[in-house]
Amino acid sequence: MNQRRHGSVQNSLAPSASGTSQRDTHPNNPVLDIARIGAFSALVAVGTIISNVLFGFTLPYPLGEITAAPPFYLAIAVLFSRKVSLWSTAIGSAIGETINIFVFGEAPSTWALTFIPGIVLARAPEVLIAHRFREKTRHLLAFGMALATVYETVAFFLIDWPIYSFTAFYCTQPGCSSSGLVQGFWLASFDFATLIDLAWIPVALILVVAAQRAFRVQHFD
């Protein structure tokens, strides 16, 4: 008698568990992935454009490079697949930085040769790091986002150090020459000020939790 009851309880719970699993996972759908990449690329691009310059004031370099994009791509990295988060961040960052340089004049046009590839090389792997922590607890997820932000900052530094040291690329005055390794290190060290992006992590976590509770899913992939 008890065995029959136990079996009936298990059968009644099985469809519910299956339904939850189906809600949390979706079959591989290239069209859906392309649509998501297109939409989120636009979101990341807009976030990259939103900076202090749009509000009529400038901050010293590299603080002027701080944008509203980090909470968007960090949240996307947690909620969506690696493919969607990687390509959305790479494409959106490249488009946003291109608009910043050529439309809003945030930097000389020649700097696009390093700024655009640099932001892609810094941000795209950043979302892959955050994605690795999405199954962890909230505290570990926050740690993963912090680790990703540190990677982004170090990537910017490692890109700028040799450029500052061995070229006069960023110098707009006539007669400029390369700075040398020591001076180049000093100039590139200002990139570490972009660690202020750590302040965006609570916002990214709020976006993640809000989406999970609104749609009653852990992930959308």
N, C-alpha and C positions, 0 to 999 in steps of 0.2 A: 504493500500500500504506500509506504513512504517512498519507495523507489519510483513508483509511478508519479507521485507528486513532484519528486525532485526532477524527474525527466520532463514533466510538463512545464515546470518553472524554467528549465534550461531552454526549452523550445520557444517559450514566450519571450525570452530575452534575446534570442539569436537574431531575429529580424531587426531589433532595435540597434544592436551592435553593428550589424551589417549596414544599416542605414547610415549610422554615424561615419563608418568607414567610407561609404560612397560619397558622403557630403565632403569629406576631407580630401579626397583624391579625385583627379580628373584624368581621363585618358589623354595620351599624347595627341595634341591637336595643333598642327603647324599653323593653321589659320588663326586660331585663338592666340597662340604665342606671338604671331606677327602683330595682331591687333593690340595685344598688351604692350609689346615693345614700342609700337608707335605711340600709344597713349602715354606710357610712362616716360618715354624719351622726351616728349613735349613737356611733361611735368618737371623733369630734371632740368631741361633747358630753361624753363621759366624760373625755377629756383636758382639756377646759376646766374641768371640775369638780375634777379632781385638782390641788390646790394646797397651800400650806403650812397653810391653815386646817384641812384634813382631818387634819393631823398634830398639831393642838393648839397651834399657835403662830401669831402674826401678824407680818408684816413691815410696815415703813412703806410708805405709798402712794408710788409705784405698784408697788413690788416685790410687794405682796400680790396683784397681778393676774397675776403670772407663773404659768403653768399648764403642764401636760404635753402640751398639744395641738400645739404647733408641729412636732415631728418627725412626727406623724401626717399633718397636712395638707400638709406639704412633700413627704413621700414619696408621698402620693396624687397630688399635682400632677405628679410625674415619671412615675408608673406608669400613670396613667389619663388619660382625655380631659379637655379643658377643661371640658366640661359637667358631668361627674361630679365633678371636683375643685372646681369653683366652687360648685355647689349643695350638695355635701356639707359644704364648709367654712362656707358662709353659714348653712345650716340648723343644723348642729351647733353652731356658735359661738353662735347666737341662743338655742338651747335650753339649752346649758350655762350661758351667762351669766344666763339667766332663773332657772335653778335656783339658781345661786350667790346671787342677790339675794333671791329670794322664799322659798327653802327654807333656805339656810344663813346668810342675813342678812349677807352680806359687804358690803352697802351699803344705805343707806336705799332704800325701794321707789321713791320718786320719781326716784332716779337712773337707774332702768331706762329712762327716757325718752331718755337720752343714751347710757348704757352699752351697751344692746343694739344700737341702730342703729350706734353707733360701732365696736363690735367687728366687725360685719358689713362696714362700709365699709373697715375697715383690713385685715381678713383675706382677704376674697373677692378683691380685686384682687391681693393678695400672692401667692396661688397661681397666678394668671395670669402673673405675672412669672416665678415659678419654672418654670412649664410651658414658657415660651419657651426655656429653657436645657436642656431634657431631652435633646436630641440632641447636646449638646456634650460635651467631655471632662469628667472628674471635677472638675478644677480650675475650669473655667468653670461647671460646674453648682453647685459650692460658692459661686462668686462670685455666681451668679444668686440662690441662696437668701439670701446675705448682702444683696444688693440688695433683695430682697423684704422682708427683715426691717427694713431701714432705711426702706423705704416705710411699713411698718406703724407704726413709731414716729413718723415724721413725720405720718402721718395722724391718729394719736391726738393729737399736739401741736396740729395745725391745728384739730381739733374742739374741744379743751379751751380753747385760748387765748381765742377770742371768748366762750365761755361763762363762763370765769372773769372776763373783763374787763367784760362788760356785764350780767351777771346775778348774783344772789345764790343761784343754783341749788344749788351744792354746799355752801352754808353752812347748817348745821343749828341755829345759835344765833339767838335773837331779836335783832332790830335790825341784822341783817347788811345790807350794801349791796354794790353792784358794786365791783370792785376797780380798774377802770381798766386801760388797755392795758399799762402798765409792770408793775404788780403781777400782772395776769393772765398776762403773758408769763413772769414769774418762777415763778408757781404751775404753769403748764402745762409749763415746762421740765423738771419732775420726770419727765415722760413719757419723756424720753430715757434714763432708767434702764432702761427695758424693752429696750434694746439687748442686755441680758444674754441675750435669747432667741437671740443668735448662738451661744451655747454648745450649742444644740440641733442645730445643723447637722450635726456629725459623727454624731449619733444618726440623723438623717434619712437621711444617706448610707448608713449601715450597713443600715437598713431597706430602702432601694432595692436595694443590691447583694445582700442576702440573698434578696429576692423574685426578682430577676432570675436568680440562680444556682439557686434552688430550682425555679423553673418553666421555666428555660431560655428566657426571653423578655426582650425589652427593654422592651416595654410591653404592657398588657392591653387596649388599644383598637384 
